[in-house]
Amino acid sequence: MIGLWGMGGIGKTTIAETIYKKLSINYEGCCFVGNVREKFVKHEVKSIAEDLFSKLLGEKVDIETPRVESTSFIVKRLQQKKVLIVLDDVNSSRQLDELVGEHSWFGIGSRIVVTTRDKQAISKRADGIYEVKERKFDEARQIFCARAFQGNELPVDYMALCDRVLDYAKGVPLALKVLGSLLYGKSKNEWESALNKLKKIPNIDIQKVLRLSYDSLDHGDKEIFLDIAHFFKICRVDFVKQTLNSCGFHADIGIRTLVDKSLITILSEDFISMHDLIQEMGLDVVRQECIKKPERRSRLENHEEIQHELPNLKELWFELCKSLIELPDLSKAQNLERICLHDCSSLVHLPSSIEYLQKLNYLGLMWCTKLRSIQRIHLRSHSDLDLDGCNSLEEVSFSSKISEIPASIKNISNLRSLDVRHCERLESLPQLPSSLRQLDASRCTQLETVYPFSLRKIRPD
């Protein structure tokens, strides 16, 4: 048994059909069973098996028992024949058990070819599994042009547009064929319009095929897939697992399921990757939750949607987002109350707009190891600010609302400047790090207590 495994639309069926046409002349009995997944939904297993065995034996076969047994008369006849069987679009090992049982059912030299999107469906039975991958550029262009120009030579003035289509399809034959047929006979302006439309509205014929794999997932794995499509494409596997597990998902087995179903791949550097068309399908699943009102969707997709929703935002959580370098402008997020950036180890600075968030009552910056400065944050209490592990901080400036400085500030070994001017509610200063070179406590009218030696250690460069 040979398995052809890959994402929807990648060309598994086309390859299987080619194998069948070329080799069937060498076998005594042949049968190509297409759309196995769909047939098992619409028909009884008995009728599917009867059709298969009838074609292999060259006569009508009636199965009298619920399933074929290895000792049955049908199997004994099949054991005398060298047969070629192709089972297209298998999605369950049960389907193999019902239709082709064991290797010993068929004569010496028989071959079974199975196409599937789900590696687990054939992993125990197949003698070899071959992954069908995207077509290379020249072959992809040939497939597309055969539909878009009916085999004629690619016109020079269409070359740039053709390259845009190839970049969109990323070597997936289904997309190349669908788009080629769609654009056949169209003007350049119509090509341009169609390509611009694809940026916002994916082609429905492509999406229907790709979505079958998503629809086969359970609820938890669907959520993992959608999170990866929106937030974690090209992220390290261990980081994605850690983040998703912390959200209550079962990421280890979930990610393995997505790999087996050809929805994601793991690159050699242990990064998660996802084909652009698969990602687009995931983004569209969420768009369909509420087409006209993005705020009602489970996830926001782009900068414009996020900016639109900022006035309604109360909490912003980016914990463990190790690739986050900076935050967007938050000046419109005037209702924001809590920001958590724990372990955002690539974050270098905070937006100046944080200074104007009057309702902010918590800012978590623990282990933001590259953060260099904090400017004029509006917090009332030291308990509202986590600075543990922020060892690269050089400048910290508090707003006039602060009544107490967090004691953890003593552990910030590179802190050089502390600005608490106009903090009229501040009554004391904790121990400060020896690295401090500048302290501005002007107009701190309630300041009475300073940790012993805190000021003595401050010396200019």
Backbone torsions as a table, in degrees:
resi	resn	phi	psi	omega
1	MET	NA	130.8	179.3
2	ILE	-115.7	133.0	179.5
3	GLY	-107.3	135.4	171.3
4	LEU	-110.7	115.2	-169.8
5	TRP	-122.2	137.4	176.8
6	GLY	173.3	173.4	-177.8
7	MET	-65.6	162.0	177.9
8	GLY	-60.3	138.3	177.0
9	GLY	81.2	4.4	-174.7
10	ILE	-82.1	-11.0	175.3
11	GLY	107.9	18.9	-179.7
12	LYS	-63.3	-45.2	-178.4
13	THR	-63.8	-41.0	179.3
14	THR	-60.9	-42.7	178.4
15	ILE	-64.6	-44.0	-179.8
16	ALA	-63.0	-40.0	178.3
17	GLU	-63.8	-39.8	178.9
18	THR	-64.3	-43.8	177.4
19	ILE	-60.0	-44.6	-177.3
20	TYR	-62.2	-46.1	-178.1
21	LYS	-64.9	-38.2	-177.1
22	LYS	-76.1	-33.7	-171.6
23	LEU	-102.5	-16.9	-172.2
24	SER	-59.4	-27.9	-179.3
25	ILE	-64.6	-19.7	-177.1
26	ASN	-90.2	4.2	-174.7
27	TYR	-122.9	154.1	-178.2
28	GLU	-80.4	-26.7	177.6
29	GLY	-142.9	136.8	-177.4
30	CYS	-138.3	147.9	175.2
31	CYS	-156.9	130.2	174.5
32	PHE	-107.8	112.9	179.3
33	VAL	-102.1	104.3	-179.6
34	GLY	-88.3	158.3	174.4
35	ASN	50.9	49.5	-177.7
36	VAL	-58.3	-43.5	179.5
37	ARG	-53.6	-50.4	-177.2
38	GLU	-67.3	-39.6	-178.5
39	LYS	-65.9	-34.4	179.0
40	PHE	-70.4	-20.5	176.4
41	VAL	-82.6	-40.1	-172.3
42	LYS	-91.0	-25.1	-172.4
43	HIS	-127.4	160.7	174.2
44	GLU	-71.4	146.4	178.9
45	VAL	-57.2	-38.9	-177.1
46	LYS	-57.5	-44.5	-177.9
47	SER	-70.0	-34.0	178.1
48	ILE	-67.0	-44.5	-179.9
49	ALA	-66.2	-39.2	179.1
50	GLU	-61.8	-41.3	179.8
51	ASP	-65.2	-42.7	178.7
52	LEU	-61.1	-51.6	-175.5
53	PHE	-69.6	-30.7	177.3
54	SER	-63.7	-42.4	180.0
55	LYS	-69.7	-36.4	179.9
56	LEU	-68.6	-38.2	-176.0
57	LEU	-92.6	-10.8	177.8
58	GLY	75.4	21.5	177.9
59	GLU	-157.3	159.6	-177.8
60	LYS	-67.6	131.5	-178.6
61	VAL	-117.7	133.5	173.8
62	ASP	-113.6	125.6	178.4
63	ILE	-95.7	119.0	-173.9
64	GLU	-87.6	-22.3	-179.8
65	THR	-101.5	161.8	-179.3
66	PRO	-57.0	-31.4	178.3
67	ARG	-146.3	157.7	-178.6
68	VAL	-78.2	133.1	176.8
69	GLU	-105.2	156.4	-177.6
70	SER	-64.1	-19.8	-178.2
71	THR	-94.1	0.8	-174.3
72	SER	-71.1	160.6	179.7
73	PHE	-62.8	-36.0	179.9
74	ILE	-61.4	-46.8	-179.0
75	VAL	-64.7	-39.5	179.4
76	LYS	-61.0	-35.2	177.6
77	ARG	-73.0	-38.8	179.6
78	LEU	-65.1	-31.2	-179.6
79	GLN	-65.1	-14.2	179.4
80	GLN	-93.7	0.6	-175.2
81	LYS	-121.1	143.2	171.6
82	LYS	-91.5	112.9	-171.4
83	VAL	-122.0	158.0	173.5
84	LEU	-121.8	121.9	-179.4
85	ILE	-124.5	132.7	171.7
86	VAL	-118.4	123.5	175.6
87	LEU	-111.2	110.8	-173.5
88	ASP	-98.9	131.3	177.1
89	ASP	65.5	57.1	173.2
90	VAL	-83.8	137.2	178.2
91	ASN	-129.8	12.8	179.7
92	SER	-154.4	139.2	177.0
93	SER	-63.8	-25.5	177.9
94	ARG	-60.6	-36.6	179.7
95	GLN	-62.4	-38.0	177.0
96	LEU	-67.6	-42.8	179.7
97	ASP	-59.1	-41.0	-176.2
98	GLU	-73.2	-35.2	-171.2
99	LEU	-97.6	-38.1	-175.5
100	VAL	-125.1	6.1	171.9
101	GLY	43.6	-111.8	-177.7
102	GLU	-115.6	162.9	177.9
103	HIS	-58.3	-32.8	-174.7
104	SER	-71.3	-7.3	177.8
105	TRP	-67.6	-23.1	-170.5
106	PHE	-119.9	157.7	-176.0
107	GLY	-68.1	165.7	179.8
108	ILE	-59.2	136.5	179.6
109	GLY	88.7	-1.6	179.1
110	SER	-68.8	152.1	179.8
111	ARG	-133.5	139.9	176.2
112	ILE	-124.4	125.0	177.7
113	VAL	-113.0	129.3	-177.2
114	VAL	-125.1	130.6	172.4
115	THR	-105.3	142.8	-177.4
116	THR	-158.2	154.1	169.8
117	ARG	-93.4	-15.2	-173.0
118	ASP	-113.6	106.9	-177.4
119	LYS	-59.1	-34.9	-178.0
120	GLN	-65.0	-24.7	-178.4
121	ALA	-65.8	-23.8	-175.2
122	ILE	-124.4	-2.2	-171.0
123	SER	-60.9	-33.0	-177.5
124	LYS	-83.4	-18.1	-172.5
125	ARG	-107.2	-31.9	-172.5
126	ALA	-74.0	138.9	173.8
127	ASP	-79.2	-22.0	176.7
128	GLY	-157.2	140.3	178.5
129	ILE	-122.1	124.8	-178.0
130	TYR	-114.5	123.7	180.0
131	GLU	-81.6	126.0	177.0
132	VAL	-89.8	121.0	-174.7
133	LYS	-110.0	175.8	-178.7
134	GLU	-60.9	148.4	177.5
135	ARG	-73.2	145.8	176.3
136	LYS	-72.0	167.4	-168.5
137	PHE	-55.2	-50.9	-175.7
138	ASP	-63.0	-42.6	179.0
139	GLU	-67.8	-38.9	178.8
140	ALA	-62.3	-42.1	179.2
141	ARG	-64.6	-37.5	178.7
142	GLN	-63.9	-43.9	179.1
143	ILE	-61.7	-45.2	-178.0
144	PHE	-65.9	-47.6	-176.3
145	CYS	-66.0	-28.8	178.2
146	ALA	-61.9	-30.1	178.1
147	ARG	-92.6	-43.9	-174.0
148	ALA	-72.0	-30.9	-177.8
149	PHE	-125.4	14.9	176.6
150	GLN	51.8	42.1	175.7
151	GLY	84.2	-6.2	178.6
152	ASN	-77.0	166.2	-177.6
153	GLU	-67.2	144.0	179.6
154	LEU	-67.3	118.7	178.0
155	PRO	-61.8	142.4	-177.0
156	VAL	-59.1	-41.2	-175.9
157	ASP	-75.0	-3.3	175.6
158	TYR	-104.5	0.0	-172.8
159	MET	-62.0	-45.1	-178.4
160	ALA	-64.2	-41.2	178.0
161	LEU	-65.5	-40.3	177.7
162	CYS	-59.9	-42.5	179.6
163	ASP	-62.7	-34.0	177.6
164	ARG	-66.1	-39.5	177.4
165	VAL	-64.0	-44.1	-179.3
166	LEU	-63.6	-37.2	178.6
167	ASP	-66.3	-36.6	178.9
168	TYR	-68.9	-46.0	-174.9
169	ALA	-73.2	-25.0	178.1
170	LYS	49.5	43.7	172.1
171	GLY	78.6	11.5	179.0
172	VAL	-90.5	114.9	-175.9
173	PRO	-55.5	-40.8	179.4
174	LEU	-55.7	-48.7	-179.0
175	ALA	-65.0	-39.4	179.7
176	LEU	-62.5	-42.6	-179.2
177	LYS	-71.3	-44.5	-178.6
178	VAL	-62.9	-46.8	-178.2
179	LEU	-70.3	-35.0	176.7
180	GLY	-61.3	-44.6	178.2
181	SER	-65.7	-38.9	-179.4
182	LEU	-63.5	-39.0	-173.1
183	LEU	-92.8	-5.3	-179.1
184	TYR	-59.6	128.9	177.5
185	GLY	76.5	5.6	-178.6
186	LYS	-90.9	154.1	176.9
187	SER	-75.9	168.3	179.6
188	LYS	-63.4	-37.8	177.7
189	ASN	-63.0	-38.0	178.4
190	GLU	-70.2	-36.4	173.4
191	TRP	-60.2	-47.5	-178.6
192	GLU	-60.1	-43.7	179.9
193	SER	-63.7	-43.4	-179.4
194	ALA	-64.2	-40.5	-179.5
195	LEU	-68.4	-38.5	176.7
196	ASN	-65.9	-37.2	178.2
197	LYS	-63.5	-38.0	-178.9
198	LEU	-61.7	-25.4	179.3
199	LYS	-65.9	-26.8	-177.1
200	LYS	-111.5	-32.4	-176.8
201	ILE	-128.7	104.0	-179.3
202	PRO	-62.6	152.3	178.3
203	ASN	-66.8	128.1	-172.8
204	ILE	-66.7	-34.4	-178.6
205	ASP	-67.7	-35.9	177.0
206	ILE	-71.1	-43.8	-176.3
207	GLN	-63.8	-38.5	-178.7
208	LYS	-60.0	-40.6	-179.7
209	VAL	-70.1	-45.2	-177.6
210	LEU	-66.7	-33.9	-173.4
211	ARG	-71.3	-18.4	179.1
212	LEU	-56.0	-39.3	-179.9
213	SER	-66.8	-40.6	177.9
214	TYR	-64.0	-44.1	-177.6
215	ASP	-63.4	-21.6	-179.3
216	SER	-81.7	-6.7	-178.9
217	LEU	-80.8	155.2	171.0
218	ASP	-79.6	174.6	-172.8
219	HIS	-58.8	-46.8	-177.4
220	GLY	-62.4	-43.1	-179.7
221	ASP	-69.8	-30.1	173.7
222	LYS	-63.0	-42.7	179.8
223	GLU	-64.3	-41.2	177.8
224	ILE	-62.3	-44.9	179.3
225	PHE	-59.4	-46.6	-178.2
226	LEU	-65.7	-36.8	177.1
227	ASP	-65.3	-41.9	178.4
228	ILE	-64.8	-42.6	-179.7
229	ALA	-61.5	-35.2	-177.2
230	HIS	-89.1	-37.4	-166.7
231	PHE	-124.9	-22.5	-165.8
232	PHE	-122.2	15.7	176.8
233	LYS	-66.3	132.1	-175.7
234	ILE	61.2	53.2	171.5
235	CYS	-125.2	156.4	179.2
236	ARG	-65.1	140.0	-176.2
237	VAL	-59.2	-45.8	-175.8
238	ASP	-64.3	-35.6	177.6
239	PHE	-66.7	-43.7	180.0
240	VAL	-64.2	-43.1	178.7
241	LYS	-62.4	-45.5	-179.4
242	GLN	-60.6	-43.7	-178.7
243	THR	-66.1	-47.7	-177.4
244	LEU	-68.9	-37.7	176.8
245	ASN	-62.2	-37.9	-179.9
246	SER	-67.9	-17.2	177.6
247	CYS	-94.3	6.3	176.4
248	GLY	93.8	6.2	178.0
249	PHE	-89.1	164.0	175.3
250	HIS	-102.8	78.0	-166.3
251	ALA	-70.2	-34.5	-176.5
252	ASP	-60.4	-52.3	-179.8
253	ILE	-74.6	-32.3	179.6
254	GLY	-63.9	-44.3	179.3
255	ILE	-66.7	-38.6	176.1
256	ARG	-60.9	-39.9	178.1
257	THR	-62.7	-42.6	180.0
258	LEU	-65.4	-35.6	176.1
259	VAL	-65.5	-48.0	-178.3
260	ASP	-62.3	-30.2	-179.7
261	LYS	-91.9	11.8	175.2
262	SER	63.0	27.2	177.2
263	LEU	-91.6	-27.0	173.1
264	ILE	-138.5	165.4	172.3
265	THR	-130.3	155.8	175.8
266	ILE	-107.8	117.4	-179.8
267	LEU	-74.1	164.6	-175.9
268	SER	-62.2	-24.9	179.3
269	GLU	-87.4	15.2	-179.8
270	ASP	65.5	35.0	171.8
271	PHE	-104.8	145.7	174.1
272	ILE	-82.2	134.5	176.0
273	SER	-127.6	156.6	-179.4
274	MET	-146.9	132.9	178.0
275	HIS	-60.1	143.5	-176.5
276	ASP	-57.1	-38.3	-179.5
277	LEU	-69.9	-34.5	175.3
278	ILE	-66.7	-43.1	177.2
279	GLN	-61.5	-43.7	179.1
280	GLU	-59.9	-38.5	176.7
281	MET	-61.5	-43.4	178.6
282	GLY	-63.5	-41.6	177.6
283	LEU	-63.4	-37.8	-178.8
284	ASP	-70.4	-32.7	176.1
285	VAL	-56.3	-43.4	-179.0
286	VAL	-73.9	-37.7	176.9
287	ARG	-57.3	-38.2	-177.0
288	GLN	-69.8	-14.0	176.9
289	GLU	-60.2	-37.3	175.6
290	CYS	-162.9	99.6	-170.7
291	ILE	-65.9	-42.5	-172.2
292	LYS	-90.0	-17.5	-176.9
293	LYS	-127.2	90.8	-178.0
294	PRO	-56.2	-29.5	-176.8
295	GLU	-64.7	-17.2	179.9
296	ARG	-92.9	-2.0	179.1
297	ARG	-81.7	159.8	-178.9
298	SER	-73.4	-21.8	-179.0
299	ARG	-144.6	145.5	175.5
300	LEU	-99.4	142.4	-166.5
301	GLU	-98.4	-39.5	-170.5
302	ASN	-137.0	174.6	-175.1
303	HIS	-60.6	-40.3	-177.4
304	GLU	-63.9	-42.2	179.4
305	GLU	-64.6	-41.5	-179.4
306	ILE	-65.2	-44.8	179.5
307	GLN	-61.0	-37.1	-179.5
308	HIS	-65.1	-31.4	-175.6
309	GLU	-93.1	-6.9	-176.3
310	LEU	-55.7	-41.4	-179.6
311	PRO	-59.4	-23.6	-179.2
312	ASN	-94.0	-3.9	-172.3
313	LEU	-78.8	131.5	176.8
314	LYS	-112.5	-28.1	180.0
315	GLU	-133.5	143.8	178.5
316	LEU	-133.7	114.7	-175.8
317	TRP	-120.3	116.2	176.8
318	PHE	-124.7	29.1	-177.9
319	GLU	-56.1	134.2	177.7
320	LEU	70.2	13.8	176.0
321	CYS	-82.6	81.6	-171.0
322	LYS	-70.4	-13.9	178.6
323	SER	-95.5	-3.3	-178.4
324	LEU	-72.0	120.3	-178.4
325	ILE	-98.4	-38.1	-179.8
326	GLU	-151.6	161.0	176.1
327	LEU	-98.4	155.1	176.1
328	PRO	-73.9	173.9	174.4
329	ASP	-61.8	124.9	-177.3
330	LEU	-108.8	16.5	-174.8
331	SER	-62.7	-25.4	179.0
332	LYS	-84.7	-8.9	-176.3
333	ALA	-91.7	58.7	-173.6
334	GLN	-71.7	-10.8	177.0
335	ASN	-98.1	4.7	-178.0
336	LEU	-65.8	126.8	-176.9
337	GLU	-112.1	-32.1	-175.5
338	ARG	-136.9	133.5	174.9
339	ILE	-128.3	123.5	178.0
340	CYS	-117.3	119.5	-179.5
341	LEU	-125.9	26.6	-178.3
342	HIS	-54.3	133.8	173.8
343	ASP	64.4	24.7	170.9
344	CYS	-85.1	78.9	-166.2
345	SER	-74.2	-4.7	176.1
346	SER	-105.2	-3.8	-178.5
347	LEU	-67.1	123.7	-174.8
348	VAL	-100.4	-40.2	179.5
349	HIS	-150.3	163.7	178.0
350	LEU	-102.3	149.8	179.8
351	PRO	-68.2	145.7	-179.5
352	SER	-63.0	-20.4	-179.1
353	SER	-64.7	-17.7	177.7
354	ILE	-59.6	-28.9	-179.8
355	GLU	-59.0	-25.5	-173.2
356	TYR	-102.6	10.5	178.4
357	LEU	-86.7	90.6	-171.9
358	GLN	-70.8	-22.1	-177.5
359	LYS	-96.2	0.1	-177.3
360	LEU	-64.0	124.4	179.0
361	ASN	-124.1	3.9	175.1
362	TYR	-154.9	132.8	176.1
363	LEU	-136.3	107.3	-178.3
364	GLY	-97.6	113.8	-177.1
365	LEU	-122.7	17.4	-175.2
366	MET	-58.1	129.4	177.4
367	TRP	62.9	31.0	166.1
368	CYS	-85.4	81.0	-165.4
369	THR	-71.4	-14.0	179.6
370	LYS	-107.8	-0.1	-179.2
371	LEU	-65.3	127.2	-173.6
372	ARG	-99.5	-30.9	-176.5
373	SER	-151.7	153.9	173.9
374	ILE	-130.2	123.3	-173.2
375	GLN	-115.8	120.4	167.9
376	ARG	46.1	57.5	178.8
377	ILE	-85.2	142.8	-175.2
378	HIS	-98.1	84.9	176.1
379	LEU	-125.3	148.8	-176.1
380	ARG	-90.8	-31.9	-170.7
381	SER	-133.4	153.2	176.8
382	HIS	-63.4	-26.9	-179.1
383	SER	-70.9	-11.6	179.9
384	ASP	-88.2	-0.2	-175.2
385	LEU	-132.0	125.0	176.1
386	ASP	-107.6	118.5	-179.3
387	LEU	-120.5	6.0	-178.1
388	ASP	-58.7	131.4	176.4
389	GLY	84.1	1.3	178.4
390	CYS	-83.8	67.7	-168.9
391	ASN	-77.6	-9.1	179.2
392	SER	-97.2	-2.2	-179.1
393	LEU	-60.3	129.5	178.1
394	GLU	-114.4	-29.5	-178.0
395	GLU	-132.9	133.4	175.1
396	VAL	-134.6	131.7	-179.8
397	SER	-132.6	125.6	-179.3
398	PHE	-104.5	153.1	177.0
399	SER	-82.9	176.7	-176.7
400	SER	-70.7	-11.1	-177.9
401	LYS	-75.9	-24.0	-170.5
402	ILE	-64.7	136.9	179.2
403	SER	-111.5	-13.0	-178.5
404	GLU	-156.6	138.2	179.0
405	ILE	-90.9	135.0	-179.5
406	PRO	-61.8	136.9	-178.7
407	ALA	-63.2	-24.8	-178.2
408	SER	-65.8	-8.3	-178.7
409	ILE	-63.2	-23.4	180.0
410	LYS	-66.0	-21.2	-176.6
411	ASN	-90.4	-1.4	-179.9
412	ILE	-84.4	93.3	-166.2
413	SER	-71.5	-13.3	-179.6
414	ASN	-109.8	7.2	-178.4
415	LEU	-64.4	126.2	-178.7
416	ARG	-114.9	-25.2	-176.3
417	SER	-137.1	130.8	176.9
418	LEU	-127.9	121.3	-176.7
419	ASP	-116.2	112.2	177.7
420	VAL	-124.7	21.5	-178.1
421	ARG	-59.8	146.3	-179.7
422	HIS	66.6	12.4	176.7
423	CYS	-83.5	81.0	-171.0
424	GLU	-72.2	-13.7	178.4
425	ARG	-94.5	-7.3	-177.2
426	LEU	-74.7	123.2	-176.6
427	GLU	-107.3	-19.4	-178.1
428	SER	-151.8	158.8	173.8
429	LEU	-116.3	134.7	177.8
430	PRO	-80.2	-176.1	174.6
431	GLN	-62.1	135.1	-178.0
432	LEU	-109.5	154.0	-177.9
433	PRO	-70.2	150.0	-178.1
434	SER	-66.8	-15.1	-179.9
435	SER	-76.1	-13.8	-174.1
436	LEU	-63.5	131.9	179.7
437	ARG	-116.0	-19.1	-176.8
438	GLN	-142.6	129.3	176.4
439	LEU	-132.2	122.2	176.7
440	ASP	-113.5	106.3	179.5
441	ALA	-118.9	27.4	-178.5
442	SER	-64.8	142.5	178.1
443	ARG	62.9	26.4	170.5
444	CYS	-89.4	80.3	-167.9
445	THR	-68.2	-20.5	-179.3
446	GLN	-99.9	0.7	-176.9
447	LEU	-68.6	118.8	-177.8
448	GLU	-121.7	-34.6	-172.0
449	THR	-117.9	132.1	175.6
450	VAL	-126.0	130.9	179.5
451	TYR	-53.9	134.5	-178.5
452	PRO	-50.6	134.0	176.3
453	PHE	73.5	-1.7	-179.5
454	SER	-58.5	-46.5	-177.7
455	LEU	-80.2	-30.7	-177.9
456	ARG	-61.5	-32.5	-176.2
457	LYS	-76.1	-18.9	-177.0
458	ILE	-74.6	124.7	178.1
459	ARG	-142.3	137.2	-179.8
460	PRO	-68.4	154.9	177.2
461	ASP	-68.0	NA	NA
